[in-house]
Structures are given as C-alpha cells and as structure tokens.
C-alpha cells in the first residue's frame, strides 16, 4: 500500500486539473488549440482543453515535467498561453468608445484582485489604464457579487493604430486570487476602427450576449491592495514562475527565475479560511469519487 504522503503528493499533482475556478463566457474568449500545443507542449494543451477554467500556476506545474514546453514560445502569462492563430475566426470588431458587455463564470470564490485591460500582445503590457478594476474580487467572506460576473467596459477613444490589426491587442480579464495564490486570465481578440458607438459588437463567429448589470467599482491600483493579503501556499498552487505575479494597473507580465520557466513545486495543506480548506477537501474527494 502506498504511504499517505505518496498518495497526497499524487493528488496534489492532479488538483490543478479538477480545481478550475474562473473564465470569461462573453464575449467569446480565446480557446486552446494546435498553435498552443506547438508552443506550450502536448500535456499543457490537453490540460486546458479539459479545464479551460484552470489557473496559470496549474499549467506551470504540468509544464515542469514536459520536455516539449517552450517557455518563450508559450508566453504563458499572456492569455494563459492561448494563441491568436487558434482563434483567427473569433475576432470582434469594435469602435472607439464602444461599450462592451462582459460575462464571467466564477465556480468558487477566492479573495483577490481583478481587472479588465487592453493588452498589447507583442509586449504583454497594458495600454493605458485598466477599463475596470476591483481591489477586492470574489471574496470568500461575501461570495461572488453580481457586478463581478456581469459588467460593462468602455473602449478608450485613443487606442493606438496597432489595435486596428487583428492579433495585436486583446481585452484581457485578469484575476489574481491572492488567498490561494492562483492566477486566471481570459482574452478577447478584437480590432478597433474610427468613430464611436455603443453596444456589444460582433465577431466573425457571432455576436456577444448582452448582460443586464453595470459594474460600479473603484479604479484603485491593484498593487496597493495586494499587499494587505498574503498568498496562501497550497497543494494546488505550485511551480509558479519567479515571484508572485501580483498585477498592478500597468503590468500584466510574469517573470521566471527557473531554467525551464516552470518553477519549483511546493506543498502544504491549506491553512487559510475554513472555506479554502473545505474546498481543498472537496476537490480531493471529487477526484477520488471519479476514480
């Protein structure tokens, strides 16, 4: 019989696969595909095909044991490594100043910070300021609030001309769940033309779904709020690249301190809130029940 420690370690490696917690549902975001597989490796792409709600730290844990993971080509801190080449038929056409409805599905709350920004894909950097931001998001104390999953953003009227070309700019929803040290991202490919308009826009694969609520949130820099909540090391949040990727208003990129860009595994039973612990236990039992 395997020891308890060995069994726990095996479960820890699988938790990222069953622990996905957040993804944009509208507008239709980037999805994984062959281009991601070529850059990030077969197992990383399979991981995201099976659970596109998963977090970046979970992807890196899978990548750590794979020879076909190319950290530079994958660029995993941009859109979780999802590639434009897999999503060329899903590009939205917007106008400067247009209002866009967003829908997000959060499957479990974890206190963190979040924003939606226009990101330059060549440099993985925010253009201007976030379009909307939360200094407390998906709190375990209050649960997920309606305006955290159904809200509107307005495109700036002064976006650079590069955003007129598909693939150069994305709308990126970013959630860093500090309480469990997990990072979630979804990206919407778009182009922007002249003039101004309101509405949800359209893409080559269809139109967006209208959402009823408008978010009323602060635009405080998320970096200042992140200092008040210390990351919680858990079995499900291992092997991140370099330092914790706390995202300030003007930064989206993560850094790597390991030679293969996959980080170093760490472990420990959750020691945060009772809800965090219960979610960990539930994830383990869900895995056992399915196997």
Secondary structure, 3 states (H helix, E strand, C coil): CCCHHHHHHHHHHHHHHHCCCEEEEECCCCCCCHHHHHHHCHHHHHHHHHCCCCCHHHHHHHHCCCCCCCHHHHCCCCHHHCCHHHCCCCCEEEECCCEEEEEEEECCCCCEEEEEEEEECCCCEECCCCCEEEEEECECCCECCHHHHEEEEECCCCCCHHHHCCCCEEEEEEEEECCCCEEEEEEEEEEEECCCCCCCCEECCEECCCCCCCCCCCCCCHHHHHCCCCCCCCCCCCCCCCCCCCCCCCCCCCCCCCCCCCCCCCCCCCCCCHHHHHHHHHHHHHHHHHC
